[in-house]
């Protein structure tokens, strides 16, 4: 490898390292913003999320209650096993959609409060008419 080739490779590495550092800095700022928003949503809606978690926890106990019915569950195991699996999947799906919907709505409301008010159409028209 010639000296010029080594210099060119070193320069390319330097550019890549610098670009990666800039990208990491941007991602770090996004991560900090995300963490701040998550903390704000958790602080504002703490008791609602706690109540949702308690309801979902009770729902998650439902399929296991099927198995505590007595000796008949042993004979009914081939039928109860798919039913209980289906109930677990149903509870998990419902819980995940409930939490996602609630948290995204709360995040949207938080961002709407933090966003500046948009310009009214009358103000926008008067600004363009003068120029």
URJOFEN-V704135 format. One record per residue. N is the residue number from 1. RES is the residue in three letters. SS is DSSP state (a for helix, b for strand, c for the rest). PHI is phi in radians with two decimals (* if undefined). Layout:
n = (N;N)
res = (RES;RES)
ss = (SS;SS)
phi = (PHI;PHI)
This chain:
n = (1;2;3;4;5;6;7;8;9;10;11;12;13;14;15;16;17;18;19;20;21;22;23;24;25;26;27;28;29;30;31;32;33;34;35;36;37;38;39;40;41;42;43;44;45;46;47;48;49;50;51;52;53;54;55;56;57;58;59;60;61;62;63;64;65;66;67;68;69;70;71;72;73;74;75;76;77;78;79;80;81;82;83;84;85;86;87;88;89;90;91;92;93;94;95;96;97;98;99;100;101;102;103;104;105;106;107;108;109;110;111;112;113;114;115;116;117;118;119;120;121;122;123;124;125;126;127;128;129;130;131)
res = (UNK;UNK;UNK;UNK;UNK;UNK;UNK;UNK;UNK;UNK;UNK;UNK;UNK;UNK;UNK;UNK;UNK;UNK;UNK;UNK;UNK;UNK;UNK;UNK;UNK;UNK;UNK;UNK;UNK;UNK;UNK;UNK;UNK;UNK;UNK;UNK;UNK;UNK;UNK;UNK;UNK;UNK;UNK;UNK;UNK;UNK;UNK;UNK;UNK;UNK;UNK;UNK;UNK;UNK;UNK;UNK;UNK;UNK;UNK;UNK;UNK;UNK;UNK;UNK;UNK;UNK;UNK;UNK;UNK;UNK;UNK;UNK;UNK;UNK;UNK;UNK;UNK;UNK;UNK;UNK;UNK;UNK;UNK;UNK;UNK;UNK;UNK;UNK;UNK;UNK;UNK;UNK;UNK;UNK;UNK;UNK;UNK;UNK;UNK;UNK;UNK;UNK;UNK;UNK;UNK;UNK;UNK;UNK;UNK;UNK;UNK;UNK;UNK;UNK;UNK;UNK;UNK;UNK;UNK;UNK;UNK;UNK;UNK;UNK;UNK;UNK;UNK;UNK;UNK;UNK;UNK)
ss = (c;c;a;a;a;a;a;a;a;a;a;a;a;a;a;a;a;a;a;a;a;a;a;a;a;a;a;a;a;a;a;a;a;a;a;a;a;a;a;a;a;a;a;a;c;a;a;a;a;a;a;a;a;a;a;a;a;a;a;a;a;a;a;a;a;a;c;c;c;c;c;a;a;a;a;c;a;a;a;a;a;a;a;a;a;a;a;a;a;a;a;a;a;a;a;a;a;a;a;a;a;a;a;a;a;a;a;a;a;a;a;a;a;a;c;c;c;c;c;c;a;a;a;a;a;a;a;a;a;a;c)
phi = (*;-1.37;-1.07;-1.11;-1.15;-1.14;-1.11;-1.15;-1.12;-1.13;-1.16;-1.13;-1.09;-1.09;-1.14;-1.13;-1.12;-1.12;-1.11;-1.13;-1.14;-1.13;-1.13;-1.08;-1.14;-1.15;-1.15;-1.12;-1.13;-1.14;-1.13;-1.15;-1.09;-1.08;-1.14;-1.13;-1.14;-1.11;-1.12;-1.15;-1.11;-1.14;-1.26;-1.26;-1.92;-1.00;-1.31;-1.15;-1.18;-1.12;-1.09;-1.08;-1.12;-1.17;-1.10;-1.15;-1.10;-1.15;-1.14;-1.17;-1.39;-1.02;-1.07;-1.29;-1.20;-1.05;-1.38;-1.68;-1.37;2.27;-1.20;-1.15;-1.15;-1.16;-1.24;-1.64;-0.97;-1.05;-1.52;-1.29;-1.09;-1.14;-1.14;-1.19;-1.09;-1.10;-1.15;-1.07;-1.13;-1.10;-1.13;-1.10;-1.12;-1.08;-1.10;-1.14;-1.18;-1.13;-1.13;-1.10;-1.08;-1.12;-1.21;-1.19;-1.14;-1.15;-1.15;-1.08;-1.11;-1.11;-1.22;-1.16;-1.18;-1.47;-1.34;-1.21;-1.19;-1.24;-1.17;-1.32;-1.08;-1.13;-1.13;-1.15;-1.18;-1.20;-1.21;-1.32;-1.23;-1.33;-1.61)
